[in-house]
């Protein structure tokens, strides 16, 4: 996952939050 790697670089904890965070959809579109 290219988007997964970039997210980890920015915020390691976000990886777990994106699963519960409804805003994750917006982040995925960011890539």
HELIX and SHEET records of a PDB file:
HELIX    1   1 UNK A    2  UNK A   10  1                                   9    
HELIX    2   2 UNK A   14  UNK A   20  1                                   7    
HELIX    3   3 UNK A   24  UNK A   30  1                                   7    
END                                                                             
